[in-house]
């Protein structure tokens, strides 16, 4: 019996040592914000309390089994009730919970203190991408863009080696400055998503029709990655988050430049484009927003994702095709892209679909056609 207990204790010790060796890999990240460090410290405090409780409880259990075993001729106790014991196992856990609740409440209060922000950003989840909008009254909220996963399909389907940031790379980073309080307004357009950046120690559900709030102050410049943490559909794993934290002066210069270029783009967005310009832009938009369902060759995945190549829609009336892309199809996987793409992008992707994959319809789709159709003209 003694040798068996020694072997058990030896196994437990080995497991504890192995756990310590891999603690950095299995434990929470310390993170780069004050909130993330508070969350980590709270986690470790609760963890150590639980470890201490486990050591005491199992220590008493193992000692009782060993010291009062039948082979020693020990007779079991016959008492039925003990008021002192019942008071002890009521009062002690209550005190432990109070000790846990005090720091937990302090951290929660800090996490939900979104006031006094220096800037606000709306984060809107779509299947399966994120839209970011800088809510800046000085610039009339002109800066808004989508962030879409850019991992090549060859990597996803094991046709090439996985890159370092497999499934965690996007075409457009969210950029924020260091040392400023940034408030995030989290919502969703279609289903429930969740915006999570572990190095910031923040996570919040994105619920259609609701606004949830988050905030962060990041002191260290760098690139930080996260993911959607809700099962939001078949491509749930394809919604990465990448935040680039820039030094304040560098961010201000980037922001002013980006707002200026966006203003110019908005002024010229209705300009007519050549066939070559429509095809080039349309191919890029198709690769980002359409290829995941309809495939790069336009063959689709029947019956859920119909083919573009040779389809009645792509070879039918142009306005019907534009309307389908703008408004989507209710009850199907075909999303409404009218809120996701501008008129130039919508016109170019429809033009590309009608003049690629062997369709060769030959007509033109211009941004003004999209504007007219959206306005009911």
N, C-alpha and C positions, 0 to 999 in steps of 0.2 A: 504493500500500500504506500509506504514511504517513497519507494523508488518511482512509483507511478505518479505521485504528486510532484516529485522533482522533475520528471519528464514533462509534465503539464506546465509547470512554472518555466522550465527551460524553453518550451515552445512559445509561450506567451512573450517571454523576453526577446526571443528571436524575431517575433512579429513586430514588437515595439521598435526594435533596432532597425528593422527593414523599413518601417513606417517613417522613422526619423530620417533615414537616408533619402527617402523620396518625398519628403514633406514639401519641398519647393514645387514639385510637379503636381502634387495632389491638393495642396492647400489653396485658399483664396490668394489672389494677388494683393500685394500691399497697395498698388495703384499709385497715381501721381497727383491726386487731389487730397485736400484735407478730409473731405467726406469719405473717400475710399480708405484712408488710413484709420478714420474713426470706425468704419465698418469692420475693417480687419482686426483692430484692437478689441472691438466688441465680440467678434467671432472667437478670437483666441481666449478672451475672458470666460465666455460661456463654455467653450470647449474644455478649458482647464477645470472649471467647476464640475462639469459632467464627468471628466476623468477622475477627479477627486472623489465624487460620489460613487463612481463605479469601483474605485480601489477600496473604499471603506465597505461598501455593501458586499462585494465579492470576497474581500478579505475576511469579513466576519463569517460569510457563508462557508468559505473553504476551511477556516479555523474550526467552525462548529462541526463540520463534517468530519474533520480529522480528529479533533479532541474528544468528540462525543460519539465515536463510532461504536457499533455494536460489539465488535471484536474485543473492545476493552471492557465490556461488561457494563456499559453505561445504560442506565434506565431512563426512558423519556420522562420529561417533566409532565405533571398532571394539572398544572394551574390552567384556568380557563380564561379569566379576564385580568387585565392589569391596567388600572386607570393611568398610572404614570407612563406606561409604554404607549398607550393610545394618545395621551397628550403630547408625548415626545414626537411620535410620527405624524402628528398634525401640525405642531408648532414649527418644528425644524424645516419641513418642506415649504411652509408658508414664508419663513424667513429667507430661505434660499431664493424663492421666487421674487421676493421684494428686492433682494440684492441684485438679481438679474434684471428686474424691470426698470430700476433707476437709470443705469447707463443706456439701456435699450431705448427708453423714452427720450433721453437726451439726444441720441443719434437721430431718432425719427423726427423730432422737432426741428433739428438742423436740416435734415434732408428735405423737409417740406417748406422751409423758409425761402420762398422764391422772390420775395420783395427786394427792392433796391438793386435791380438788375441794371447792367450797363448796356445790354442789347438783348433783343428777343429774336428767336428763330422758330418758325412753324415747321414741324416735322410731320409729314402726312404719308402714311403707308398705303401702298397699292400692291396688288398682286402682279409682279413681285419686284418692287422697286420702292425707293424712298424719294419724296419730293421735299426740297428745302426752300423755304422762303424767308428772306431777311426782312423783318418787320421794322423798317426804318422810315419814319415820317419825313425825314429830310430828303429822301430819294423817292418818295411816293411808292414804296414797296415794289420797286421795279426789278429787283434781283430775285429770281426764282428759277430753280432748275431741278432736274431729276438726276438721281444717282443710281446707276444700274450696274449689276455685276458684269465684269469684263473678263472673267475666266474663260478661255477659249473652249469651245465645245469639244475639241479633240481631247483635251485633258479630262473633261467630264466623262466622256465615253471611252476612256482608257486607250485612246489612239496615239497619245504622246505622253511624255513624262510629266508628272505633277510639278508645278512651279512652287516656289517657297510660300506664296500666299494663296494657295489653292482655295477657291471659293470665297476668298476674303479680299478680292481686288475689285475696284469699281472704276467706271470711266470718269467720274467727277467726284472729287473729295468735297466734303463739308469742311469749310475753313473757319476757324475762330481764333481770336487773339489770346495771348497769355495775359494773366493777371487781371482779367475783367470778368465780372459775373455775367454769365450767359444764361438766359432763361429759355428753355425749350417748351413749346406748346405742342403736345403730342396728340395726334388724332389719326383717323384712317378713312379711306374712301369707300372700301368695299367690305372687308372682313376684319376681324381682330388681329392685329399685329402686336409686336412689342419691341421697343427701341432700347438696346442694351449695349453699353460700352463698359466692359469690366474694369479697365484701367481708371475710369472716372468714378467707379463705384455707384453708377446710376442705372436704373432700369424702370420703364413704365409702360403699361399697356397702351396701345393705340386703338381706340374704340370708335367706330363710326358714329358720328353725331355727338361726340363728347370731346372735351379738351382736358387732358391731363398735363400737369406741369412738372418740369425737372429743372435743375440748375447745376452749374458747375463753374469752378474757377480753376484753371489749369496753369500751373507755374512753369512747367517745362515744355519747351517747343518739341514737336515730334509728330509722328503719325501713329494713331491709335485705332485699333480695329475692334469691331463688334459684330453682332448678328441680330436678326429677328429671333425672338425666343418664344413665339407662339406657333402652333401648327396651323398655318394659314392657308394651306393648300398643297398641291402636288409638288410645287417648286419652292416649298418653305425654306429649304437649305440654300436657296439662291438669292437671299436678301441680305448681303453683307452691308456693314456700316464702316466707313472709313472717315476719320476726322483728322484733319491736319491742323495742329495748333502752331500758329506763327507768332513771332515776336510782334509786339504791338505796332511799331512803325511799318514793318513789312506787311502786316495785315491791312493797315489803313491804306497803303499804296495799292495793294492788290484789289481791295474793295472799291476804291474810287475808280480804278482802271476798268474793273469788271462792270460796274454800274454804267460808266460812260459808253463802253462798247455795247452793252445791252440796250441802252437808249438808242444808239445808232441803228442797231439791228431792228428794233421795234419800228423805227421810222421807215425802214426800207423793206419791211417784211412782206408787204403786198406787191412788191415789184415783180414783174414777169421774169421768168427764168427760161433759159434755153433748154433744149432736150438734154444736152450733155450735163448741164448743172442739175436738172431734175433727177437724172439717172444716178449721178454721183451721190447726191444727198439722199436720194431714196434708198440706194443700196446700203448706206450707213445706217439709216433709220430702220430699215428692214432687219439688218443684222442685229441691232440692239433690242428692238421691241417685238419682232415677229418671228425670227428664226427659231426661237426656243420651242414654238408650237408647230409652225408650218415648215420647219427645217430650212436649211440654207439653200437647198435646191428647189424649194417650193412644193415638194411632194406631199407634205403633211403627214399626219398619222391618223388614218381613218379608223373609226368613224368620228372620233372626238375632234380632231383638228383636220379639217378638209384641206385638200391640196389647193394651192394657188395656180399651179401649172395646169392650164387647160380648163379652169373652173368657169362655170357659167357667170359667176359674179365678175371675175377679172376680164372676161370677154364680153360682158353685157353692157348696159347703159352706164356711162361714167358717173352720173350723179347718184345712181343707186349704189355704186361701189363706194363713192365718197361718203354717202350717208351711212353705210354699214360700218365703215371704219370710224367715223365720227361718233356714232350713237351706239355701236356694239349691237349684240343680239341678246335680248333678255333670256335668262334661263340656260345660257350656254357659256362656254369658256371664252367666247369672243368679248373682250372688254370694249368699253367706250373710250376711244382715244382722243375725243374732242377736248377733254380737260388736261390731257397729258402732253399733247403735241401742239405746236403752233401751226398757223395756216400754211406756212412754207413747208414744214415737215410733213403735214398731212397730204398736201398736194404732191410732194415729191415721192412719198412712199406709195401712194396710189398709182402715180405715173409709172414708177418702177415696176410694180406688180403687173401692170397692164402691158408693159413692154419688155418684160423679162420672162424667163422660164418657158420660152417658146410661144408666149401669148401674142406678142407683136401686134397689138390692136392698132397702134399708130396714132391715137388721139393724144391730146395734151391736157394736163391738169395743172392749173395755175393757182397760186395762193388766193387770188381774188375770187376764183370759183368756190373755194372753201368758205371764204367770208360771205359770199352771196348766198350759198346754200345754208350756212348757219343762221343767217338773218332772214331766211324764208323767201329769198328773192328768186 
